[in-house]
Amino acid sequence: MTAALATTAVDGARRAGRFGALAVSTLRRLLTMAVTLLVTSFVVFSSLYLAPGDPVSFLVRGRSPSPQAIAAIREQYGFNDPFPERYWHWLQGVLQGDLGRSYLFHQSVDQVLWSRLPASMLLVGTAALMIAVVGVGAGIVGALRRGTRTDTAVLLMVTVGAAVPSFVAAITLRSVLGVRLGWFPTIGNGTGLLDRMHHVVLPAIALSVTFMALVTRVTRSAMLDELRREHVEVALSRGMSKSSVVRRHVLRNALGPIVTVSGLLLSGMLVSTAIVETAFGMSGVGSLLVQAVNEMDFQVVQAIVLLVVAAFVVVNTLVDLVYPLIDPRVAAAAGSAR
């Protein structure tokens, strides 16, 4: 009886230690994320003054204003204020959802972004779904059929996909499936849900090709590493079905690196949308970034860069937080190392 109580107490202490270690690790990661976002905001704001050109020249282009008018414009937009003061006012506005005013569209930046964000989210979401289904699925199939023709086909797909840039995939898809065969529209966002989904197919494929190949490679490698584990061989030798072993042991333990890489790639896709949206004439955040850079609309450029970097930091922080839930061995290691 005493031994049982002692064992229960020890197990409870271990679980408490693991929970405490995870709580401390979570707080540390959240604090790191907050500091990273603060530093990022400073770098993004500072880049406005390192970029070539002057916002005032954009505001008055096509005209020859007097020095008094130029001085009034600089005063109106706060260009004469000290740099720390400008940054502080800008940061306060960002924290309140005020990203400034677009010089090009004569609207608040948040209104411009909200009008373009749904198209980009639909594109990224569709591409992410393709990567999850095709990339992870092909990696699993290749690992389970290692050395067969199926595995060779998967490796060939990975090699070709990783070597094809997004703009090459976009041009090829538009030419073959859009223009020659006429299966999909090649320009615009579409109207209505079904039409939008029809329009987004080719851009999503072009956006996901390279990332799909990388996820397939990581999935296949992670699955093969887990298949070689001793406990997997023991489970198979004891008569457990291969499908049960793969589902309960191999796939679950392989999800860690798959989720980590997928989080990194999801953040990277936000940048690649600029190429794909421009190639397919979509009105999204990516094409807005290209337009804002060409027109020197610094406020919009700042907002989009900050949005992309913030998404990258948040997604990777979430991956770090989810990892111990996916792989209990990480939580156990954190608890024992405490």
C-alpha positions as CSV (number, residue, x, y, z in Angstrom):
1,M,0.0,0.0,0.0
2,T,2.8,2.4,1.0
3,A,4.8,1.5,-2.1
4,A,1.7,2.1,-4.3
5,L,1.2,5.5,-2.7
6,A,4.8,6.4,-3.2
7,T,4.7,5.4,-6.8
8,T,1.6,7.5,-7.4
9,A,3.3,10.5,-5.7
10,V,6.4,10.1,-7.9
11,D,4.3,9.9,-11.0
12,G,2.3,13.0,-10.0
13,A,5.5,14.9,-9.3
14,R,6.8,13.9,-12.7
15,R,3.6,15.1,-14.5
16,A,3.7,18.3,-12.5
17,G,7.3,18.8,-13.5
18,R,6.5,18.3,-17.1
19,F,3.6,20.6,-17.0
20,G,5.6,23.3,-15.3
21,A,8.4,22.9,-17.8
22,L,6.0,23.3,-20.7
23,A,4.3,26.3,-19.0
24,V,7.7,28.0,-18.6
25,S,8.7,27.1,-22.2
26,T,5.4,28.5,-23.5
27,L,5.8,31.8,-21.7
28,R,9.4,32.1,-22.9
29,R,8.3,31.5,-26.5
30,L,5.5,34.0,-26.2
31,L,7.8,36.6,-24.7
32,T,10.3,35.9,-27.5
33,M,7.6,36.4,-30.1
34,A,6.6,39.7,-28.6
35,V,10.2,41.0,-28.6
36,T,10.7,39.8,-32.1
37,L,7.6,41.5,-33.4
38,L,8.7,44.8,-31.6
39,V,12.2,44.6,-33.2
40,T,10.6,43.7,-36.5
41,S,8.3,46.8,-36.4
42,F,11.3,49.0,-35.8
43,V,13.2,47.5,-38.7
44,V,10.2,47.8,-41.0
45,F,9.6,51.4,-40.1
46,S,13.3,52.3,-40.4
47,S,13.4,50.8,-43.9
48,L,11.2,53.6,-45.1
49,Y,14.1,56.0,-44.6
50,L,16.7,53.7,-46.1
51,A,14.7,53.2,-49.4
52,P,15.5,55.4,-52.3
53,G,13.2,58.2,-53.1
54,D,11.2,60.6,-51.0
55,P,7.5,60.2,-50.1
56,V,7.0,63.9,-50.7
57,S,8.2,63.6,-54.3
58,F,5.5,60.9,-54.8
59,L,2.8,63.1,-53.3
60,V,3.6,66.1,-55.5
61,R,4.7,64.3,-58.7
62,G,3.5,65.9,-61.9
63,R,3.4,69.2,-60.2
64,S,5.9,71.9,-59.2
65,P,4.8,73.1,-55.8
66,S,6.4,76.0,-54.0
67,P,8.8,75.5,-51.1
68,Q,6.0,76.6,-48.8
69,A,3.7,73.9,-50.1
70,I,6.4,71.2,-49.7
71,A,7.0,72.4,-46.2
72,A,3.3,72.2,-45.4
73,I,3.1,68.6,-46.8
74,R,6.1,67.5,-44.7
75,E,4.4,69.1,-41.7
76,Q,1.0,67.4,-42.4
77,Y,2.5,63.9,-42.7
78,G,4.9,64.4,-39.8
79,F,8.1,64.1,-41.9
80,N,9.7,66.9,-39.8
81,D,9.2,65.2,-36.5
82,P,12.2,63.4,-34.9
83,F,12.6,59.8,-35.9
84,P,11.9,58.3,-32.4
85,E,8.7,60.3,-32.2
86,R,7.6,59.3,-35.7
87,Y,8.2,55.6,-34.8
88,W,6.3,55.9,-31.5
89,H,3.3,57.5,-33.2
90,W,3.3,54.8,-36.0
91,L,3.7,52.0,-33.5
92,Q,0.7,53.3,-31.4
93,G,-1.3,53.4,-34.6
94,V,-0.4,49.9,-35.5
95,L,-1.3,48.5,-32.1
96,Q,-4.7,50.3,-32.5
97,G,-5.2,48.9,-36.1
98,D,-4.3,52.2,-37.8
99,L,-1.6,51.4,-40.4
100,G,-1.6,54.9,-41.9
101,R,-3.0,56.3,-45.1
102,S,-2.2,55.1,-48.6
103,Y,-0.6,57.8,-50.9
104,L,-1.8,56.0,-54.0
105,F,-5.4,55.0,-53.1
106,H,-6.2,57.9,-50.8
107,Q,-7.6,55.5,-48.3
108,S,-6.5,54.1,-45.0
109,V,-4.1,51.2,-45.5
110,D,-6.2,48.8,-43.4
111,Q,-9.1,49.4,-45.8
112,V,-6.9,48.7,-48.8
113,L,-5.5,45.5,-47.2
114,W,-8.9,44.2,-46.2
115,S,-10.2,44.6,-49.7
116,R,-7.3,42.5,-51.1
117,L,-6.8,40.0,-48.2
118,P,-9.7,37.6,-49.0
119,A,-8.2,36.7,-52.4
120,S,-4.8,36.1,-51.0
121,M,-6.2,34.0,-48.1
122,L,-8.2,31.9,-50.6
123,L,-5.1,31.4,-52.7
124,V,-2.8,30.4,-49.8
125,G,-5.5,28.3,-48.2
126,T,-6.1,26.3,-51.4
127,A,-2.4,25.9,-51.9
128,A,-1.9,24.7,-48.3
129,L,-4.7,22.2,-48.8
130,M,-3.0,20.8,-51.9
131,I,0.3,20.6,-50.1
132,A,-1.2,18.8,-47.1
133,V,-3.1,16.2,-49.3
134,V,-0.6,15.7,-52.1
135,G,2.7,16.4,-50.4
136,V,2.1,14.5,-47.2
137,G,0.2,11.7,-49.0
138,A,2.9,11.2,-51.7
139,G,5.6,11.2,-49.0
140,I,3.8,8.5,-47.0
141,V,3.2,6.4,-50.1
142,G,6.9,6.7,-51.1
143,A,8.2,5.7,-47.7
144,L,5.8,2.7,-47.4
145,R,6.8,1.5,-50.9
146,R,10.5,2.3,-50.7
147,G,12.5,0.9,-53.7
148,T,9.4,0.3,-55.9
149,R,8.4,2.1,-59.0
150,T,5.9,4.1,-57.0
151,D,8.7,5.4,-54.8
152,T,10.8,6.2,-57.9
153,A,7.8,8.2,-59.3
154,V,7.5,10.1,-56.0
155,L,11.3,10.9,-56.0
156,L,11.0,12.1,-59.7
157,M,8.1,14.3,-58.8
158,V,10.0,15.8,-55.9
159,T,13.1,16.5,-58.0
160,V,11.1,18.2,-60.8
161,G,8.8,20.1,-58.5
162,A,11.7,21.5,-56.4
163,A,13.4,22.7,-59.5
164,V,10.4,24.6,-61.0
165,P,10.1,28.2,-59.8
166,S,6.6,29.6,-59.2
167,F,6.7,32.0,-62.2
168,V,7.7,29.1,-64.6
169,A,4.9,27.0,-63.2
170,A,2.5,29.9,-63.6
171,I,3.4,30.5,-67.3
172,T,3.2,26.8,-68.1
173,L,-0.1,26.3,-66.5
174,R,-1.6,29.4,-68.1
175,S,-0.4,28.3,-71.5
176,V,-1.4,24.6,-71.4
177,L,-4.4,24.3,-69.1
178,G,-5.7,27.9,-69.5
179,V,-5.1,29.0,-73.1
180,R,-4.6,25.8,-75.1
181,L,-7.1,23.5,-73.4
182,G,-9.4,26.2,-71.9
183,W,-10.1,24.3,-68.7
184,F,-9.4,27.1,-66.3
185,P,-9.6,30.9,-66.5
186,T,-6.2,32.6,-66.6
187,I,-6.8,36.1,-65.2
188,G,-8.8,37.8,-62.4
189,N,-10.3,36.7,-59.1
190,G,-13.8,35.6,-60.3
191,T,-17.1,36.5,-58.8
192,G,-19.1,34.2,-56.5
193,L,-17.7,31.3,-54.5
194,L,-17.7,28.7,-57.3
195,D,-16.2,31.1,-59.8
196,R,-13.6,32.2,-57.4
197,M,-12.6,28.6,-56.7
198,H,-12.4,27.9,-60.4
199,H,-10.1,30.9,-60.9
200,V,-7.9,30.0,-58.0
201,V,-7.0,26.4,-59.1
202,L,-4.2,27.3,-61.5
203,P,-2.6,30.0,-59.2
204,A,-2.8,27.6,-56.2
205,I,-1.0,24.8,-58.2
206,A,1.7,27.3,-59.4
207,L,2.1,28.5,-55.8
208,S,2.3,25.0,-54.2
209,V,4.5,23.1,-56.7
210,T,7.8,23.9,-55.0
211,F,6.5,23.7,-51.5
212,M,4.7,20.4,-52.2
213,A,7.9,18.9,-53.3
214,L,9.7,19.9,-50.2
215,V,6.9,18.6,-47.9
216,T,6.9,15.3,-49.8
217,R,10.7,14.9,-49.3
218,V,10.5,15.7,-45.6
219,T,7.5,13.4,-45.1
220,R,9.2,10.5,-46.8
221,S,12.4,11.0,-44.9
222,A,10.6,11.3,-41.5
223,M,8.5,8.2,-42.2
224,L,11.6,6.2,-43.2
225,D,13.4,7.3,-40.0
226,E,10.5,6.1,-37.9
227,L,10.1,2.8,-39.8
228,R,13.7,1.9,-38.8
229,R,13.0,2.4,-35.1
230,E,13.4,-0.6,-32.9
231,H,9.9,-0.3,-31.3
232,V,8.3,-0.5,-34.8
233,E,10.2,-3.7,-35.6
234,V,9.2,-5.1,-32.2
235,A,5.5,-4.2,-32.8
236,L,5.5,-5.9,-36.2
237,S,7.3,-9.0,-34.9
238,R,4.5,-9.3,-32.2
239,G,1.9,-9.7,-34.9
240,M,0.4,-6.1,-35.1
241,S,-0.8,-5.2,-38.5
242,K,1.4,-2.9,-40.5
243,S,-1.4,-0.4,-41.0
244,S,-2.0,-0.2,-37.2
245,V,1.8,0.3,-36.5
246,V,2.1,3.0,-39.2
247,R,-1.0,4.8,-37.9
248,R,-0.2,4.5,-34.1
249,H,3.5,4.8,-34.1
250,V,5.2,5.8,-37.3
251,L,2.9,8.5,-38.6
252,R,2.3,10.1,-35.2
253,N,6.0,10.3,-34.4
254,A,6.8,11.6,-37.9
255,L,4.4,14.5,-37.7
256,G,6.8,16.7,-35.7
257,P,9.2,17.5,-38.6
258,I,6.4,17.6,-41.1
259,V,4.4,20.2,-39.1
260,T,7.6,22.2,-38.5
261,V,8.5,22.4,-42.2
262,S,4.9,23.0,-43.2
263,G,4.8,26.0,-40.8
264,L,7.9,27.5,-42.3
265,L,6.6,26.9,-45.9
266,L,3.2,28.4,-45.1
267,S,4.9,31.6,-44.1
268,G,7.0,31.6,-47.2
269,M,4.0,31.2,-49.4
270,L,2.8,34.7,-48.4
271,V,5.8,36.1,-50.1
272,S,5.5,34.0,-53.2
273,T,1.9,35.2,-53.7
274,A,3.4,38.4,-55.2
275,I,4.7,36.5,-58.2
276,V,1.7,34.2,-58.7
277,E,-0.9,36.9,-58.3
278,T,0.9,39.2,-60.7
279,A,1.2,36.4,-63.3
280,F,-2.6,35.6,-63.1
281,G,-3.8,39.2,-62.7
282,M,-5.3,38.6,-59.3
283,S,-6.2,41.5,-57.0
284,G,-4.6,40.2,-53.8
285,V,-2.0,41.4,-51.2
286,G,0.9,40.1,-53.3
287,S,0.0,42.0,-56.4
288,L,-0.7,45.0,-54.2
289,L,2.8,44.8,-52.8
290,V,4.3,44.9,-56.3
291,Q,2.1,47.9,-57.2
292,A,2.9,49.7,-54.0
293,V,6.7,49.2,-54.6
294,N,6.5,50.5,-58.2
295,E,4.4,53.5,-57.1
296,M,6.5,54.2,-54.0
297,D,3.5,53.9,-51.7
298,F,5.6,53.5,-48.6
299,Q,2.8,53.2,-46.1
300,V,1.3,50.2,-48.0
301,V,4.7,48.6,-48.4
302,Q,5.4,48.9,-44.7
303,A,2.0,47.4,-43.7
304,I,2.4,44.4,-46.0
305,V,6.0,43.7,-45.0
306,L,5.0,43.9,-41.3
307,L,2.0,41.6,-42.0
308,V,4.2,39.0,-43.7
309,V,6.9,39.1,-41.0
310,A,4.3,39.0,-38.2
311,A,2.6,36.0,-39.8
312,F,6.0,34.2,-40.1
313,V,6.8,34.8,-36.5
314,V,3.4,33.9,-35.2
315,V,3.1,30.7,-37.3
316,N,6.5,29.5,-36.2
317,T,5.7,30.2,-32.6
318,L,2.5,28.2,-32.9
319,V,4.5,25.4,-34.4
320,D,6.9,25.4,-31.4
321,L,3.9,25.4,-29.0
322,V,2.1,22.6,-30.8
323,Y,5.2,20.4,-31.2
324,P,5.2,18.9,-27.7
325,L,1.5,18.1,-28.1
326,I,2.3,16.1,-31.3
327,D,5.4,14.4,-29.9
328,P,5.1,13.6,-26.2
329,R,8.8,12.8,-26.2
330,V,9.6,16.5,-26.4
331,A,7.5,17.2,-23.4
332,A,9.1,14.4,-21.5
333,A,12.6,15.7,-22.4
334,A,11.6,19.1,-21.2
335,G,10.3,17.8,-17.9
336,S,13.5,15.7,-17.3
337,A,15.8,18.5,-18.2
338,R,14.1,20.9,-15.7
